[in-house]
Amino acid sequence: MKKTMRRLCFALFLLLMTLACGMAAAVETLPPEVTVLFQSALPGHTISHSQLCGNTAAAVLTDGHTQTLCLAEQNNGAWELVVCNPAALRQDAAVTSLLLDTDDTLYWSYGSAGPVCDTYRATRLEGQWRMVSLVSRETHENGNSTESHTWYGEGRLNYASFFCDENDNVVDSRAYTPVPARWLDGLMPLSVYDEARFPKPNQYYTHSWLSDEATALAAAELFPEDTYLGGCAKEKHLEFFLQNPDGERIIAACLFHEGDGWQPIRSTPLPKGTTYGYENFSSSLVLGDLLVNIGPVDDNTCGITYIYNMEDMASGETMFRLGKNWVTDSSPIGYENCFGDHPWADISAIDWNSLPRTFGEALSVLDTSNWAVVNNPNPEDRLHLRTEPKKTATSLGKYYNGTPVRIVGSQGEWVAVDIFGVTGWMMKEYLAFGEAGHKVEAAFPSRVFVFAGGYHGVFTGPSTDYPFVSSEYPQQDLLVLGIVGEEWYHVWFPEDDVTGYVLQSNWKEGNG
């Protein structure tokens, strides 16, 4: 899904850049009969912007207080007014540019001469003019820029963000989980479009990029039997705090898969008194003095990702993180992740009344019986992952101390292991099993991404012939688990829980 969405977002971005860099097919002078048509519809108004392209004319009219968007079309030689709508425009800022790209595509902007510019796009679809998208662009003092793209189609609201260098090269982009928004069908015709209701993204959001109204309406579409109490839209999932018909409160999440749509996940009932949001922890569940965040732990499941203990803030044990099969009291990008299975990785099966209050409590519940960690006596060494349980077998990579492995079998002095989906054999004497693995000091090398051309994604195997896991790096923070051949790293991006292979040439030594 993410790969397809990002390609679509990038295509939209290139289209916008092309338009911004200079097309002038339209002319500003309107035929006299069109001017009369507009001013007859709005007596006492003057035309501040106008465009003519083929059989379409567009204008912004103002009386000094209110701006109105007007569109006219020529049919059989006669001009007809098809849009005359003040609600289509913002009234707190003046339109600064108007462009008819063709006679069925219209752009208008606010702040086009300044560092912050919002550009709206409408198109004529099946004989009806409809609002389609909004692009917000902010240019920074160093010449870099950030953009957010919001567009509606096929019953869903889409959002993506871009970061560009001073030459408008896309350095980073993010495609967010689409939001169901059938309610926008009736809002998007330009003749009735209401700018105040279009869900403009909050670019500086702390927990959600989406407006409260749009979030509540999305919940009603996905969970029509439940009462909406709160929610948010994040990059990887949608999240809703609901009350079911039995009066029980739950937390529900939705993951999105292209072709399958939204995959709803409902939690077990939450304890009585659970609320949603506390001060700047606005997307946390509040269970007494615990603040609990949820999020995806794989492509199909959501679990607990953070627990904050407000009662123990004085002791310093205020927060710890969880993944599908690890816990840590530091950043997951660091080297102190403790691996094992735990009961908090699936909200649909969690006992919310027995959550751990400290990292120590979480660690005591961690089941390490099927886990081990690479533990070479010399941290400079790396342990081979072999295709067969013998030293002469082909090596699938050489792994650093601290690399977690799931045990899937055993044969003499060898164990069969799974390293984030890659299976093979390792020598038993160079592994620390169970809780002993928590004491192994990781030797992962520090690496920093080099902005280079060519291939720079995450691949499913150590060759550019393999498919992409992700067509660009999910985060520029990674753990190098091992080295494969002379060109590849086997890596894990903990923040996005993405693993695969990256070219060594795209990474340089970090600062440790």
Steps between C-alpha positions, in 0.01 A plus 500: 500500500767748605699450178194558278387801703843660490525460124160666462600779738823558313312520169271763652801687629667506155174618344478788743862598437440500126204729543683730737796530267324669226210410287298786362249350261222715643455874450383755752271706277137390510256551213266793576198271519670290771588809702137613478383151602717496813420855607127450438511206739686709760409869470741734672789252476822545306710234333832455683624198299381346177600229253372382164590168340304355210136480595553570870534829688585538868511803727522614860261784578508711815303778661785584735376262768405174332673305223291287265619237252321505165521266202328529162489261206422563135245269343384545142648849498322616818667550839335346806585558866567159661668596831443807717605405850658718773531198733752346257759762599669594823385834631791556738759529220493644150536276196840583353490301175249327274589259219298306246747233394256365242133575458421231756767552769513801731756603764480782750751596766545700817842643580655409165763774535603410856669218689166328574269417210177298488391386154157347432407296194159438344418302189198443281399135529207361303364848441533619861768718655637340818759598755778238492810589701695742717878545503657703780861604445735673743842623386759531775780755536764250385311436176360162605125453490230280644174410331181326603263356240137424583267358237168323481393218271322164497343565838822565688702796614874469434792685656873504422789722600825586322827658605701655216847651473575846361480360142155346559640147506287276720718395795234327708131419460230336708166358391249477784220251553199607287185603684148383400307814409188425297343805663724712277316381187229758556743773601742491205284644216642849457155657485437397864856447624557637849865586561446515875408129512773354279734304732819701466797323659657618819865501391624555854281234658602329821280196453272539199515680168120483458226730623271381780195511274660283231631255762155459655339449158763242407422311822129507416572349160724223636321429829135602446372312807735674745506846656806709416679646804834603349760402245788593275651438156866399504741399227457125534150461645172661597403485865160542666386505862146358496213387717324189375123436526556315831649814653856362501786723389752364251789625291475412130767527234486481121786395278471549125600262222463600137235279342363384835420841648488568873559212741326581831640360824288530816652471844374303794285716733698768683478543879224724626608861525741479206522830312682618190761775499684675780665842454761462225451121499195563287486155336565295814256281683480609862465201734537644848855634518615310189510664159491234228559542126413245235625451145574239230741223594478329160291524183191354665514569873508792740640481850630721780800708393561727802410500868555812714470467877407841640517378860866397473630812325712589804681163483595549136315186384241699313490341156585184311433385145372178353511335160354176377766296681720743689495754781746777585528788743704704250459589135441191283767644270749430779662175598296405807196325354412183692342239274233248588127437469255699711119532534464866398554473123134453405234742627226248420634263768654726767404483867504874569474446876845335520720740308860537621568822689878501455756373255609247762147360522480476121838325487389246763211392277707480180513139379854444372478120465516512120750786470876545495750775419823481299784496754849471351779492763675767295253784423699576185401161359172424324308176498415325173143408415537180295262334256570161665625389843866473400792742479554441128143600410430824315490808721185713487673781691723577797320640805605734779474441871156597623311374193181330625407160357189292546579133557306273264695174528816325617746242369803412709725803542284702260168680539257603227417868538278767350645852476211727407374253240839372378555138606821301531735329746735643764745332735349458845816593691495855360148579615374622838163342573198635685556769762878469460453677168391817683853536638678482163644834394393571143770576244282644222701756301369857477410612150370823346311516171678653202263680261607319186346428164405159369347226713440605859204297618464200728502170309367157595837344408862606449464606136327776307322221312292430810173689558489803725386465858482877490589715201673744733640483848222501763722687748862608478563317829582133469678212667753319281446140603750345264705523183410296193770465237701810410211735419205449734386553857219301659321770703207572726318835521346467849274808488319360194573134575634455147781259427684413180818570310659834410806588295806572713599778258195704611621512859812642662644463848311699759622689803441207734 
